Amino acid sequence: MEAEMDTVVGSCSKPCGSLTDYRIPDYILRPDAQRVVLDHAPPSPVLVFINSTSGGQLGSSLIKTYRELLNEAQVFDLSEEAPDKALHRLYANLERLKTEGDILAVQIWRTLRLIVAGGDGTASWLLGVVSDLKLSHPPPIATVPLGTGNNLPFSFGWGKKNPCTDQESVKSFLGLVKHAKEMKIDSWHIILRMRAPKEGPCDPIAPLELPHSLHAFQRVSSGDSLNVEGYHTFRGGFWNYFSMGMDAEVSYGFHSERKKNPEKFKNQLTNQGTYAKLGLKQGWFFASLSHPSSRNIAQLAKVQIMKRAGSHWQELTIHHSIRSIVCLNLPSFSGGFNPWGTPGTRKVEERDLTAPYVDDGLVELVGFRDAWHGLVLLAPNGHGTRLAQAHRIRFEFRQGAAEHTFMRVDGEPWKQPLPKDDDTVVVEISHLGQVTMLANEPCKSKSVQDPSSHGHGTHDDDDKDSMEDEDEWEDGKRKFGAADTFKIPDEVDIAHLS
């Protein structure tokens, strides 16, 4: 097990220094604790949030190690206490202490950093909570890869393999957090609205009863400004991606299986192999034969985009063979692949496409035809079908097109029933501010604020677009690919998958 885990994150380790650099006194964390006087404030105070159910037994082991090294009260088990409750309590106490002239409280408020350990859904849960708090000085967040895909940690240089949980490994990670740079990333808001059906519920069906799933996508209250009488309205958010179609269906199947048999999902490699089996079982490697055309995105929904803030809506033409569409904010999808890539000079000039930046107010829309299409990502400079870059996106589902579809935000899938009435279901994605991440080197994410990120790649195939080249992924059929959703890892014996 240890051999499958990262022992050192990033390109080089950083000195941890004294553990007192990270510890927060009790009276800062708990209003009823006795106030103490310190010689100096900790230069890098951290709050640690860990999903003890992630990574098999690793989550529980990681909690134990962090509590041994730090103040036990600054390490939270998300299965016992939600992050919104913990952060509300902390910041209410910090504000009280600041008004009383407590210098230590002011310094911790300025320098506090958050660590979250779990899957992408867990990380997004914390990002959503920090966004909802609307703090004047929100703390930056570092992510520990403790899930299956680990796209958020991988995007910011924290690796994608599950970590070691011994004290030296945790100290090494704390040293990296102390020296990490801050990076802004865009936040994206999702609204799903449909007329209240005459019969049957249309609430999203989650495969797992997880708090962060519900936070990611939940019905608005009757007093919410987004509520419209006679309609069901749901809202959510994402920082990595929103996807719809075959990848979300495979993910839904994976989470459903994990709910039924959690004891079989305690190993990251095994989880990836299960993803591949589900892709085969559901027929996505032969989608043109095993799935009706009504499952294709173009037949399912009309897609409109607004390229820039304040511009006009325009309809986006989706090829009839596209069965999965991904709205991507970060350069990592399903385990570390970048389906957008870097457009070449011709694409930049002719189609107004740019490299993917995480803070430019745009998401990249990428399409996939079937699981084989993902093999393109295994090739040098490979990418999916680049559809567009947009500031806002609207999906209008066609009347009676299907009984349901599958959607996914940041690793959390759900099955979305569609009403049978003669009305349209609308999903709209729009830009909603930014949050601050902590980035380690090497960092895959690029910022428009970083001059070194502004060079456009010229190595892509400028003469062919992925929509036009039907043979682009034929050579890859010697091996399954496309990310954790589609890829069979090298260590898995393909002969046993049938």
Solvent accessible surface area in square Angstrom, and as a share of the most:
residue,aa,sasa,rsa
1,M,110,0.49
2,E,107,0.48
3,A,103,0.80
4,E,71,0.32
5,M,14,0.06
6,D,38,0.20
7,T,84,0.49
8,V,79,0.46
9,V,15,0.09
10,G,30,0.29
11,S,80,0.52
12,C,71,0.43
13,S,68,0.44
14,K,78,0.33
15,P,98,0.62
16,C,19,0.11
17,G,52,0.50
18,S,61,0.39
19,L,32,0.16
20,T,73,0.43
21,D,22,0.11
22,Y,0,0.00
23,R,92,0.33
24,I,2,0.01
25,P,17,0.11
26,D,56,0.29
27,Y,8,0.03
28,I,0,0.00
29,L,9,0.05
30,R,103,0.38
31,P,73,0.46
32,D,127,0.66
33,A,26,0.20
34,Q,157,0.70
35,R,113,0.41
36,V,69,0.39
37,V,147,0.85
38,L,80,0.40
39,D,149,0.77
40,H,124,0.55
41,A,21,0.17
42,P,7,0.04
43,P,77,0.49
44,S,5,0.03
45,P,0,0.00
46,V,0,0.00
47,L,0,0.00
48,V,0,0.00
49,F,0,0.00
50,I,0,0.00
51,N,13,0.07
52,S,17,0.11
53,T,96,0.56
54,S,16,0.10
55,G,18,0.18
56,G,14,0.14
57,Q,116,0.51
58,L,15,0.08
59,G,0,0.00
60,S,56,0.36
61,S,43,0.28
62,L,4,0.02
63,I,11,0.06
64,K,130,0.55
65,T,10,0.06
66,Y,3,0.01
67,R,75,0.27
68,E,89,0.40
69,L,6,0.03
70,L,9,0.05
71,N,32,0.16
72,E,112,0.50
73,A,24,0.19
74,Q,0,0.00
75,V,3,0.02
76,F,20,0.08
77,D,16,0.08
78,L,9,0.05
79,S,69,0.44
80,E,138,0.62
81,E,39,0.18
82,A,36,0.28
83,P,1,0.00
84,D,58,0.30
85,K,128,0.54
86,A,2,0.01
87,L,1,0.00
88,H,109,0.49
89,R,79,0.29
90,L,5,0.02
91,Y,13,0.05
92,A,66,0.51
93,N,4,0.02
94,L,0,0.00
95,E,81,0.37
96,R,96,0.35
97,L,1,0.00
98,K,49,0.21
99,T,115,0.67
100,E,92,0.41
101,G,51,0.49
102,D,13,0.07
103,I,121,0.62
104,L,20,0.10
105,A,0,0.00
106,V,34,0.19
107,Q,74,0.33
108,I,0,0.00
109,W,47,0.16
110,R,150,0.55
111,T,57,0.33
112,L,3,0.02
113,R,38,0.14
114,L,0,0.00
115,I,0,0.00
116,V,1,0.01
117,A,0,0.00
118,G,4,0.04
119,G,16,0.15
120,D,11,0.06
121,G,6,0.06
122,T,3,0.02
123,A,4,0.03
124,S,10,0.06
125,W,14,0.05
126,L,1,0.00
127,L,0,0.00
128,G,3,0.02
129,V,4,0.02
130,V,5,0.03
131,S,39,0.25
132,D,89,0.46
133,L,31,0.15
134,K,171,0.72
135,L,39,0.20
136,S,108,0.70
137,H,74,0.33
138,P,47,0.30
139,P,4,0.02
140,P,7,0.04
141,I,0,0.00
142,A,0,0.00
143,T,1,0.00
144,V,6,0.03
145,P,3,0.02
146,L,0,0.00
147,G,14,0.13
148,T,17,0.10
149,G,16,0.16
150,N,0,0.00
151,N,3,0.01
152,L,0,0.00
153,P,3,0.02
154,F,47,0.19
155,S,0,0.00
156,F,0,0.00
157,G,6,0.06
158,W,0,0.00
159,G,19,0.18
160,K,80,0.34
161,K,100,0.43
162,N,7,0.04
163,P,15,0.09
164,C,7,0.04
165,T,18,0.10
166,D,70,0.36
167,Q,73,0.33
168,E,119,0.53
169,S,20,0.13
170,V,3,0.02
171,K,54,0.23
172,S,23,0.15
173,F,14,0.06
174,L,0,0.00
175,G,0,0.00
176,L,1,0.01
177,V,0,0.00
178,K,50,0.21
179,H,91,0.41
180,A,10,0.07
181,K,91,0.39
182,E,103,0.46
183,M,18,0.08
184,K,100,0.42
185,I,0,0.00
186,D,0,0.00
187,S,6,0.04
188,W,3,0.01
189,H,23,0.10
190,I,0,0.00
191,I,32,0.16
192,L,0,0.00
193,R,66,0.24
194,M,1,0.00
195,R,110,0.40
196,A,40,0.31
197,P,24,0.15
198,K,179,0.76
199,E,145,0.65
200,G,50,0.48
201,P,117,0.74
202,C,6,0.04
203,D,57,0.29
204,P,33,0.21
205,I,82,0.41
206,A,40,0.31
207,P,10,0.06
208,L,24,0.12
209,E,134,0.60
210,L,42,0.21
211,P,73,0.46
212,H,8,0.04
213,S,15,0.10
214,L,105,0.52
215,H,50,0.22
216,A,15,0.12
217,F,13,0.05
218,Q,87,0.39
219,R,103,0.38
220,V,11,0.06
221,S,74,0.48
222,S,104,0.67
223,G,73,0.71
224,D,34,0.18
225,S,114,0.74
226,L,42,0.21
227,N,53,0.27
228,V,61,0.35
229,E,164,0.74
230,G,42,0.40
231,Y,63,0.24
232,H,46,0.21
233,T,1,0.01
234,F,4,0.02
235,R,79,0.29
236,G,9,0.09
237,G,16,0.16
238,F,0,0.00
239,W,16,0.06
240,N,0,0.00
241,Y,1,0.00
242,F,1,0.00
243,S,0,0.00
244,M,1,0.00
245,G,11,0.10
246,M,0,0.00
247,D,0,0.00
248,A,0,0.00
249,E,26,0.12
250,V,0,0.00
251,S,0,0.00
252,Y,37,0.14
253,G,14,0.13
254,F,2,0.01
255,H,13,0.06
256,S,26,0.17
257,E,58,0.26
258,R,69,0.25
259,K,100,0.42
260,K,144,0.61
261,N,42,0.22
262,P,76,0.48
263,E,103,0.46
264,K,126,0.53
265,F,19,0.08
266,K,89,0.38
267,N,35,0.18
268,Q,24,0.11
269,L,51,0.26
270,T,67,0.39
271,N,11,0.06
272,Q,35,0.16
273,G,4,0.04
274,T,24,0.14
275,Y,12,0.05
276,A,0,0.00
277,K,96,0.41
278,L,17,0.08
279,G,1,0.01
280,L,56,0.28
281,K,166,0.70
282,Q,43,0.19
283,G,10,0.10
284,W,3,0.01
285,F,3,0.01
286,F,115,0.48
287,A,0,0.00
288,S,85,0.55
289,L,155,0.77
290,S,63,0.41
291,H,22,0.10
292,P,76,0.48
293,S,71,0.46
294,S,44,0.28
295,R,72,0.26
296,N,6,0.03
297,I,0,0.00
298,A,22,0.17
299,Q,70,0.31
300,L,7,0.03
301,A,2,0.01
302,K,58,0.25
303,V,2,0.01
304,Q,36,0.16
305,I,3,0.01
306,M,17,0.07
307,K,67,0.28
308,R,103,0.38
309,A,75,0.58
310,G,79,0.76
311,S,41,0.27
312,H,159,0.71
313,W,70,0.25
314,Q,85,0.38
315,E,111,0.50
316,L,27,0.13
317,T,121,0.71
318,I,16,0.08
319,H,59,0.26
320,H,115,0.51
321,S,18,0.12
322,I,0,0.00
323,R,21,0.08
324,S,0,0.00
325,I,0,0.00
326,V,0,0.00
327,C,0,0.00
328,L,1,0.01
329,N,1,0.01
330,L,1,0.01
331,P,5,0.03
332,S,0,0.00
333,F,1,0.00
334,S,5,0.03
335,G,8,0.08
336,G,12,0.11
337,F,40,0.17
338,N,40,0.21
339,P,0,0.00
340,W,0,0.00
341,G,12,0.12
342,T,37,0.22
343,P,0,0.00
344,G,0,0.00
345,T,59,0.34
346,R,101,0.37
347,K,10,0.04
348,V,35,0.20
349,E,133,0.59
350,E,118,0.53
351,R,83,0.30
352,D,78,0.41
353,L,6,0.03
354,T,31,0.18
355,A,11,0.09
356,P,14,0.09
357,Y,18,0.07
358,V,0,0.00
359,D,16,0.08
360,D,37,0.19
361,G,10,0.10
362,L,12,0.06
363,V,0,0.00
364,E,1,0.00
365,L,0,0.00
366,V,0,0.00
367,G,0,0.00
368,F,1,0.01
369,R,14,0.05
370,D,23,0.12
371,A,0,0.00
372,W,27,0.09
373,H,0,0.00
374,G,0,0.00
375,L,5,0.02
376,V,4,0.02
377,L,16,0.08
378,L,67,0.33
379,A,53,0.41
380,P,123,0.78
381,N,77,0.39
382,G,16,0.15
383,H,12,0.05
384,G,0,0.00
385,T,1,0.00
386,R,3,0.01
387,L,13,0.06
388,A,6,0.04
389,Q,8,0.03
390,A,0,0.00
391,H,35,0.15
392,R,75,0.27
393,I,0,0.00
394,R,55,0.20
395,F,0,0.00
396,E,44,0.20
397,F,4,0.01
398,R,109,0.40
399,Q,114,0.50
400,G,64,0.62
401,A,25,0.19
402,A,28,0.22
403,E,120,0.54
404,H,64,0.28
405,T,8,0.05
406,F,20,0.08
407,M,1,0.00
408,R,9,0.03
409,V,2,0.01
410,D,2,0.01
411,G,17,0.16
412,E,17,0.08
413,P,5,0.03
414,W,10,0.04
415,K,57,0.24
416,Q,0,0.00
417,P,24,0.15
418,L,13,0.06
419,P,14,0.09
420,K,163,0.69
421,D,31,0.16
422,D,120,0.62
423,D,33,0.17
424,T,42,0.24
425,V,4,0.03
426,V,36,0.21
427,V,1,0.00
428,E,27,0.12
429,I,0,0.00
430,S,26,0.17
431,H,54,0.24
432,L,107,0.53
433,G,41,0.40
434,Q,81,0.36
435,V,8,0.04
436,T,10,0.06
437,M,0,0.00
438,L,0,0.00
439,A,2,0.02
440,N,11,0.06
441,E,92,0.41
442,P,87,0.55
443,C,15,0.09
444,K,73,0.31
445,S,3,0.02
446,K,93,0.40
447,S,11,0.07
448,V,42,0.24
449,Q,146,0.65
450,D,52,0.27
451,P,112,0.70
452,S,98,0.63
453,S,12,0.08
454,H,90,0.40
455,G,61,0.58
456,H,79,0.35
457,G,11,0.11
458,T,99,0.58
459,H,111,0.50
460,D,11,0.06
461,D,81,0.42
462,D,35,0.18
463,D,108,0.56
464,K,107,0.45
465,D,18,0.09
466,S,0,0.00
467,M,46,0.20
468,E,126,0.56
469,D,30,0.16
470,E,98,0.44
471,D,101,0.53
472,E,61,0.27
473,W,19,0.07
474,E,75,0.33
475,D,107,0.56
476,G,24,0.23
477,K,89,0.38
478,R,206,0.75
479,K,79,0.34
480,F,29,0.12
481,G,0,0.00
482,A,0,0.00
483,A,0,0.00
484,D,16,0.08
485,T,1,0.00
486,F,1,0.00
487,K,48,0.20
488,I,5,0.03
489,P,12,0.07
490,D,106,0.55
491,E,127,0.57
492,V,32,0.18
493,D,73,0.38
494,I,89,0.45
495,A,81,0.63
496,H,144,0.64
497,L,21,0.11
498,S,145,0.93
